[in-house]
Amino acid sequence: MSIQAWTYLLVGLSFALYIGIALKSKARSHKEFYVAGGGVSPLANGMATAADWMSAASFLSMAGLISFQGYDGSVYLMGWTGGYVLLALLLAPYLRKFGKFTVPDFIGDRYDSQLARIVAVVCAIFVSFTYVAGQMRGVGIVFSRFLSVDITTGVLIGMGVVFLYAVLGGMKGITYTQVAQYCVLIFAYLVPAIFISILVADVAVPQWGFGAADPSSGVYLLDKLDGLHAELGFAPYTNGSKAMIDVFCITAALMVGTAGLPHVIVRFYTVPRVRDARLSVGWALLFIALLYTTAPAVAVFARTNLLATVAGEQVDRLPDWFGRWEETGLIEFHDLNGDGRVQYVGPNADVPNELVIDRDIMVLANPEIAGLPNWVVGLVAAGGLAAALSTAAGLLLVVSTSISHDLLKRALWRDITPRAELLAARIAAALSVGVAGWLGIHPPGFVAEVVAFAFGLAASSFFPAILLGIFKKTMNKYGAVSGMVAGLAFTATYIVWFKFVDPAANTPANWWFGISPEGIGAVGMVVNFVVAFTVAHFTPPPSEAIQELVEDIRLPDRLPEST
């Protein structure tokens, strides 16, 4: 069968599975809609957390970033992986013991402040919509190539699928759908990686294969790639060009941003006990590691095959995959010197570069570049959609619950009935799907870049408020609110200025202390901490009851595990 036929078959089967699970797991109460009834097993929750966590940025864009940036792209790998460990150690068990539905719920009750709750709702919505823009963009890219539709139509199709299982099933439907999506995405990621590892290094383990030598020449794969880079005028693949302070700040922003992401934190409320939350973290780390340790290998395989098959090739001898991707507009060739060859070169070359490649396509195009069977190409398309849709659903649920539970139930309409609250949650979810689709059609950048902005915003707003809420019992509502507002405002202003107001100035020479917009969230976090401590020092401490509550959260033997 053709690539398109395999794609229709595998994507159609996976979508039917997701929708079937959502309909079978339809939420029938507000607790099932918000936290799946609190009865999910640690293994299933670990899978669902991994799928929620490994978004289109992890599946599509991370390997693409590493593929193009080489050593510099490793900041995303280190930051996202380290961030989940930070979340597991510092926050997850304590938040589960607190026993609330959402992050704004925790902040509102911990700081005994409706203002803190509303500020947290605003932060959750702001961060979630920034993040979901990258996911819907990923959905559009997959559909545009494999279903022969434009990106806008692809996003609209994705909106319809998310609408069905997010609006009907809530967290209960999303959880069990994400278990299936994890199985699809990890199988889709590992199969081509193993195929290509065998082809290029005669090793079936990708993590080993990308550091191995070519069996025919004896040259190590990374040395071969460095040589190709040097010939074409690129910087060596294994050398870094980012300033150390920017590497540190991007890694820190991604790490603490991970620990402050509301759609990941809420997963730890879906298990029955605190012990189950800890077990969920362990399972999720294992499931995440399968993809994250494979991503550098996929990046190297894709980059090497791309340079070997395209750079310097005659236009009439280009492989078929090139023409198929060129039709999507995600690869553009401009024969500037009229020699009929694809001059794909770096800034140190004697001729201008004639090839423009969207880095988000590298994982999707990798099986075609390597000449793998058509069914593998269709499988990767299904996996990319699973990754994007799983995270999009989790983010949209955060927006929905923030509006229906935290804003309506806890702040504006306290006597709302459970049935009306559930209806409000579904309406909010439906509206959120529409906004997410618009952002996917008009994204502020490529997938991983947009996601990095979301992590920076989470790092500068949520993380300090949650961390201080758990570990500093004298932190009060005035400090927490002031810190969240200051950190979020600083980070958002910096990003908006360099990405939208004056993009021409978005260069290391103009950045503050050489810190890029992707890394400024680390500075925003420091601003948040400084403002919070300063304001708390000059304002009254929280009540004795709140301080005792914080002690109870930190001591496992003070409260029953299930709340």
C-alpha positions in Angstrom: 0.0 0.0 0.0 1.0 3.6 -0.5 2.2 5.9 2.3 -1.1 7.7 2.3 -3.1 4.5 2.5 -1.1 3.3 5.4 -1.5 6.6 7.1 -5.2 6.7 6.6 -5.4 3.1 8.0 -3.2 3.6 11.1 -4.4 7.1 12.0 -8.0 6.0 11.5 -7.6 3.0 13.7 -5.9 5.0 16.4 -8.5 7.7 16.3 -11.3 5.1 16.5 -9.6 3.7 19.6 -9.3 7.0 21.3 -12.9 8.0 20.7 -14.1 4.6 21.7 -12.2 4.8 25.0 -13.5 8.3 25.6 -17.1 7.3 25.0 -16.8 4.3 27.3 -15.1 6.3 30.0 -17.5 9.3 29.9 -17.3 11.4 33.1 -20.6 11.3 35.0 -19.6 13.5 37.9 -17.5 16.6 38.4 -14.9 14.5 40.3 -14.6 12.1 37.4 -14.3 15.1 35.0 -11.6 16.8 37.1 -9.5 13.9 38.5 -10.9 10.7 37.0 -12.6 9.9 40.3 -9.2 9.6 42.0 -9.1 5.8 41.3 -6.5 5.4 38.6 -3.8 2.8 39.1 -0.1 3.9 39.4 0.9 2.0 36.2 -1.9 3.5 34.1 -1.3 6.9 35.6 2.4 6.6 34.8 1.6 5.9 31.2 -0.9 8.7 31.0 1.5 11.1 32.7 4.2 10.2 30.2 1.8 10.7 27.3 0.6 14.0 28.8 4.2 15.1 29.3 5.7 13.9 26.0 4.0 16.4 23.7 4.5 17.3 20.0 7.6 19.1 21.3 9.1 15.8 22.6 8.0 13.6 19.7 8.3 16.0 16.7 10.4 18.9 17.6 13.1 17.9 20.2 14.9 15.6 17.8 14.5 18.2 15.1 16.1 20.8 17.3 19.0 18.5 18.2 19.3 17.6 14.5 19.8 21.2 13.5 21.5 22.6 16.6 23.7 19.7 17.5 25.2 20.1 21.0 23.2 23.3 21.6 20.0 21.4 21.3 20.8 19.2 24.2 19.6 21.9 26.6 16.0 20.8 25.8 16.9 17.2 26.5 18.5 18.1 29.9 15.9 20.6 30.9 12.8 18.6 30.2 14.2 15.4 31.7 15.6 17.0 34.8 12.4 19.0 35.3 10.4 15.9 35.7 12.8 14.6 38.3 12.4 17.9 40.1 8.7 17.6 40.0 8.8 14.1 41.3 11.0 14.9 44.3 9.8 18.3 45.4 6.1 18.7 44.5 4.1 15.6 43.5 3.7 13.7 46.8 2.9 16.9 48.8 0.4 18.2 46.3 -1.3 14.8 46.2 -1.5 14.8 50.0 -3.2 18.2 49.9 -6.0 16.5 48.0 -7.3 19.3 45.8 -8.4 19.2 42.1 -6.1 21.8 40.6 -3.0 24.0 41.1 -5.1 27.2 41.6 -7.1 25.2 44.2 -3.9 24.5 46.1 -2.7 28.1 45.8 -6.1 29.6 46.8 -6.4 27.4 49.9 -2.8 27.4 50.9 -2.6 31.2 50.9 -6.2 31.6 52.1 -6.9 34.1 49.3 -9.4 34.4 46.5 -7.0 36.9 44.8 -4.2 34.3 44.9 -6.7 31.8 43.4 -7.7 34.1 40.6 -4.1 35.1 39.8 -3.3 31.4 39.6 -6.3 30.8 37.3 -5.0 33.6 35.0 -1.5 32.1 35.0 -2.8 28.6 34.3 -4.9 29.8 31.3 -2.0 31.9 30.0 0.6 29.1 30.3 -1.8 26.4 28.9 -2.8 28.3 25.8 0.8 29.2 25.1 1.7 25.5 25.4 -1.3 24.2 23.4 -0.4 26.4 20.4 2.6 24.2 19.8 0.6 21.0 20.1 -2.1 22.1 17.5 0.7 23.3 15.2 2.2 19.8 15.4 -1.2 18.3 14.5 -1.4 20.6 11.5 2.0 19.6 10.3 1.3 15.9 10.4 -2.0 16.2 8.6 -0.7 18.6 6.0 1.9 16.1 4.9 0.3 12.7 5.3 -3.4 13.4 4.5 -2.7 15.9 1.7 -4.5 18.8 3.4 -3.3 22.2 4.4 -2.2 23.0 7.9 -5.4 24.8 8.7 -7.6 21.9 7.7 -5.3 19.6 9.7 -5.7 21.7 12.8 -9.5 21.6 12.4 -9.5 17.8 12.2 -7.4 17.7 15.4 -9.8 20.0 17.1 -12.7 17.7 16.3 -11.0 14.7 17.8 -9.9 16.5 21.0 -13.4 17.9 21.4 -14.9 14.4 21.5 -12.7 12.9 24.2 -11.9 16.0 26.2 -15.4 17.5 26.4 -17.2 14.2 26.9 -14.7 12.2 29.0 -13.0 14.9 31.0 -10.0 13.6 33.0 -11.4 10.1 33.2 -11.7 9.8 29.4 -8.4 11.6 28.8 -6.5 9.4 31.3 -7.4 6.1 29.6 -7.1 7.6 26.2 -3.6 8.8 27.1 -2.7 5.2 28.1 -3.5 4.1 24.5 -1.8 7.2 23.1 1.4 6.4 25.0 1.5 2.9 23.5 1.0 4.3 20.0 3.6 7.1 20.3 6.4 5.1 21.9 6.0 2.2 19.4 6.0 4.7 16.6 9.1 6.4 17.9 11.2 3.3 18.6 10.4 1.2 15.5 12.0 3.6 12.9 14.9 4.4 15.3 15.7 0.7 15.6 15.3 0.2 11.8 17.7 3.0 11.1 20.2 2.0 13.8 20.5 -1.4 12.2 21.0 0.2 8.7 23.7 2.7 9.7 25.5 0.9 12.5 24.3 -2.7 12.4 23.2 -2.3 16.0 19.5 -2.7 17.1 19.8 -0.4 20.1 19.5 3.3 18.9 21.1 4.7 22.0 24.2 2.6 21.2 24.0 2.8 17.5 24.4 6.6 17.2 27.7 6.4 19.1 28.9 3.4 17.1 31.1 3.2 14.0 30.0 2.6 10.4 30.6 -1.2 9.8 31.9 -0.5 6.2 34.2 2.4 6.9 35.0 2.1 10.6 34.3 5.8 11.0 32.2 6.8 14.0 28.8 8.2 13.1 29.3 11.5 15.0 32.8 11.9 13.4 31.2 11.4 10.0 28.6 14.0 10.7 31.2 16.5 11.9 33.0 15.9 8.6 29.9 16.5 6.5 29.3 19.7 8.5 32.8 20.9 7.8 32.5 20.2 4.1 29.3 22.1 3.8 30.3 25.2 5.9 28.4 24.4 9.1 29.9 24.5 12.5 30.9 21.1 13.9 27.8 19.2 15.1 29.4 18.2 18.4 30.5 21.7 19.3 28.3 24.2 21.1 27.9 27.9 20.2 25.5 29.1 22.9 26.9 31.2 25.8 27.2 29.2 29.0 24.8 31.6 30.9 22.2 31.0 28.2 22.6 27.2 28.3 22.2 27.4 32.1 19.2 29.7 32.0 17.3 27.7 29.3 18.0 24.4 31.1 16.9 25.9 34.5 13.8 27.5 32.9 12.8 24.2 31.3 13.4 22.3 34.6 11.5 24.5 36.9 8.9 25.2 34.2 8.2 21.4 34.1 7.7 21.4 37.9 5.2 24.2 37.5 3.1 22.9 34.6 -0.5 22.6 35.8 -1.5 19.8 33.3 1.3 17.5 34.6 0.7 18.3 38.3 -3.0 17.5 38.2 -2.2 14.0 37.2 -1.0 13.2 40.7 -4.5 13.9 42.0 -6.0 11.0 40.0 -4.5 8.2 42.1 -6.0 7.0 45.4 -3.1 7.5 47.8 0.1 9.5 48.3 2.1 6.2 47.9 0.4 5.7 44.5 1.5 9.2 43.4 5.1 8.3 44.2 4.8 5.0 42.2 3.2 6.9 39.3 6.3 9.2 39.2 8.6 6.2 39.0 6.6 4.5 36.2 6.4 7.8 34.3 10.1 8.4 34.5 10.7 4.9 33.0 8.2 5.5 30.2 9.6 9.0 29.4 13.2 7.7 29.4 12.4 5.3 26.6 11.8 8.2 24.2 14.2 10.8 25.7 17.3 8.5 25.5 16.3 7.7 21.9 15.9 11.3 20.7 19.6 12.1 20.2 20.0 9.0 18.1 17.0 9.9 15.9 18.5 13.4 15.5 21.9 12.2 14.4 20.4 9.6 12.0 18.1 12.2 10.4 20.8 14.8 10.0 23.3 12.4 8.5 20.8 10.9 6.1 19.5 14.4 5.1 23.0 15.7 4.3 24.0 12.5 2.5 20.9 12.4 0.2 20.2 16.1 -0.5 23.2 18.3 -0.1 24.8 19.0 -3.5 22.4 16.7 -5.4 21.1 17.5 -8.9 17.4 18.7 -8.7 16.3 16.0 -11.2 17.9 13.3 -9.0 16.3 14.2 -5.7 14.5 11.4 -3.9 10.7 11.2 -4.0 10.3 12.2 -0.4 11.7 15.6 -1.1 9.0 16.4 -3.6 6.2 15.2 -1.3 7.5 17.4 1.6 8.1 20.4 -0.8 4.4 20.3 -1.6 3.6 21.1 2.0 5.7 24.2 2.0 7.8 22.9 4.9 10.8 22.4 2.7 11.7 25.1 0.1 14.4 25.0 -2.5 15.4 28.2 -4.4 18.1 27.7 -7.1 19.8 31.0 -6.5 22.9 30.4 -8.7 21.0 28.5 -11.4 23.3 25.4 -11.4 20.5 22.9 -10.8 22.1 21.6 -7.6 20.7 21.8 -4.1 23.3 23.9 -2.2 22.4 23.1 1.4 25.3 24.9 3.1 26.2 26.7 6.3 27.3 30.3 6.9 31.0 29.4 6.3 30.4 28.2 2.7 31.4 30.0 -0.5 27.9 29.8 -2.0 24.6 30.9 -0.5 22.2 28.4 1.1 19.4 27.4 -1.2 17.4 25.1 1.1 15.0 26.1 3.8 13.8 23.3 6.1 11.2 23.5 8.9 12.9 21.6 11.7 9.6 20.2 13.0 9.5 17.8 10.1 12.7 15.9 10.8 11.2 13.0 12.9 8.3 12.7 10.4 10.5 12.7 7.4 13.2 10.5 8.9 11.7 7.2 7.8 11.2 8.4 4.3 14.7 9.8 4.1 16.1 6.5 5.2 13.9 4.6 2.8 12.0 2.6 5.4 8.8 0.7 4.5 5.6 2.7 3.9 3.9 1.2 7.0 6.6 2.7 9.2 6.0 6.2 7.7 2.3 5.8 8.5 3.0 4.6 12.0 5.2 7.7 12.7 2.3 9.9 11.6 0.0 8.2 14.0 2.5 8.5 16.8 3.0 12.2 16.2 -0.7 12.8 16.3 -0.9 10.8 19.5 1.8 12.9 21.2 0.2 16.2 20.2 -3.4 15.3 21.0 -2.6 13.7 24.4 -0.9 16.9 25.7 -3.5 19.2 24.0 -6.3 17.4 25.8 -4.5 17.7 29.2 -3.9 21.4 28.7 -7.5 22.1 27.6 -8.8 20.3 30.6 -6.6 22.6 32.8 -8.3 25.6 31.2 -11.7 24.0 31.6 -11.3 23.2 35.3 -9.6 26.6 36.0 -12.7 28.3 34.7 -15.5 26.0 36.0 -14.0 24.9 39.4 -11.6 27.6 40.5 -13.2 30.7 39.0 -17.0 29.8 39.1 -17.3 27.3 42.0 -14.6 28.6 44.3 -14.8 32.4 43.6 -17.8 33.7 41.6 -20.7 31.3 42.1 -20.2 29.3 45.3 -23.6 27.7 45.4 -23.4 26.3 41.9 -24.8 22.7 41.7 -22.5 19.8 40.8 -24.5 19.2 37.6 -24.2 22.9 36.6 -20.5 22.8 37.4 -20.0 19.8 35.1 -21.9 21.6 32.3 -19.8 24.7 32.8 -16.6 22.6 32.6 -17.8 21.1 29.3 -18.7 24.4 27.8 -15.3 25.9 28.9 -13.6 22.9 27.3 -15.4 23.4 24.0 -14.6 27.1 23.9 -10.9 26.2 24.8 -10.7 23.8 21.8 -11.7 26.7 19.5 -9.1 29.0 21.0 -6.5 26.3 20.8 -7.3 25.7 17.1 -6.8 29.4 16.3 -3.5 29.4 18.0 -2.4 26.3 16.1 -3.3 28.0 12.8 -1.4 31.2 13.9 1.4 29.9 16.1 4.1 32.3 17.5 6.9 30.1 16.5 8.0 26.5 15.8 6.7 23.8 18.1 9.6 23.4 20.6 10.2 27.2 20.7 6.5 27.9 21.6 6.7 25.1 24.3 9.9 26.6 25.7 8.0 29.9 26.1 5.2 28.1 28.0 7.8 26.5 30.3 9.4 29.9 31.0 6.0 31.4 31.9 5.3 28.4 34.2 8.8 28.7 35.8 8.3 32.4 36.5 4.8 32.2 37.9 3.7 28.8 39.4 6.9 27.1 40.6 7.9 29.6 43.3 4.4 29.9 44.6 4.0 26.2 44.9 7.5 25.5 46.3 7.1 28.2 48.9 3.6 27.1 49.7 5.0 23.7 50.6 8.3 24.4 52.3 7.9 27.9 53.8 5.0 28.1 56.2 5.4 31.8 56.8 5.0 32.8 53.1 1.8 34.8 52.9 -0.7 35.6 50.2 0.7 39.1 49.7 4.1 37.7 48.8 2.8 34.9 46.7 0.5 37.0 44.6 3.1 39.8 44.1 5.7 37.3 43.1 3.5 35.5 40.6 2.4 38.8 39.0 6.0 40.2 38.9 7.5 37.0 37.5 4.9 36.4 34.9 4.9 40.1 33.8 8.6 40.3 33.5 9.0 37.0 31.5 6.0 37.7 29.2 7.2 41.2 28.5 10.7 40.0 27.6 9.4 37.3 25.3 6.8 39.5 23.6 9.4 42.3 23.0 12.0 40.1 21.3 9.6 37.8 19.5 6.9 40.2 18.3 7.6 43.9 19.0 11.2 44.0 17.8 12.2 40.6 16.3 15.1 42.2 14.5 16.7 42.8 17.8 16.4 39.1 18.9 20.2 38.5 18.8 22.7 37.7 21.6 24.1 41.2 21.4 20.8 42.7 22.5 19.7 40.1 25.1 20.1 41.0 28.7 23.3 39.4 29.9 23.2 37.2 26.9 20.0 35.4 28.0 17.6 34.4 25.2 13.8 34.6 25.4 13.7 30.8 25.8 15.8 31.1 28.9 14.4 34.3 30.5 12.0 32.3 32.6 14.9 31.4 34.9 15.4 35.1 35.6 11.6 35.6 35.9 11.7 32.9 38.6 14.3 34.7 40.5 12.3 37.9 40.2 9.3 36.0 41.6 11.3 34.7 44.6 12.8 38.1 45.4 9.5 40.0 45.2 7.7 37.3 47.2 10.3 37.3 50.0 10.4 41.1 50.1 6.7 41.6 50.2 6.1 38.8 52.8 8.8 40.4 55.0 6.8 43.6 55.3 3.3 42.1 55.6 1.5 40.0 58.2 2.3 36.3 58.3 -0.4 33.7 57.5 -2.7 32.4 60.3 -1.7 29.7 62.6 -4.2 27.4 61.0 -2.5 27.8 57.6 1.0 27.3 59.1 -0.3 24.0 60.7 -1.7 23.0 57.3 1.7 23.4 55.7 3.3 21.3 58.5 0.7 18.6 57.8 1.4 18.5 54.1 5.1 17.9 54.7 4.7 15.2 57.4 3.2 12.0 55.9 2.1 10.6 59.3 0.0 13.6 60.3 -2.9 13.0 57.9 -4.5 9.9 56.3 -3.1 9.2 52.8 -6.5 9.4 51.1 -8.5 12.6 51.2 
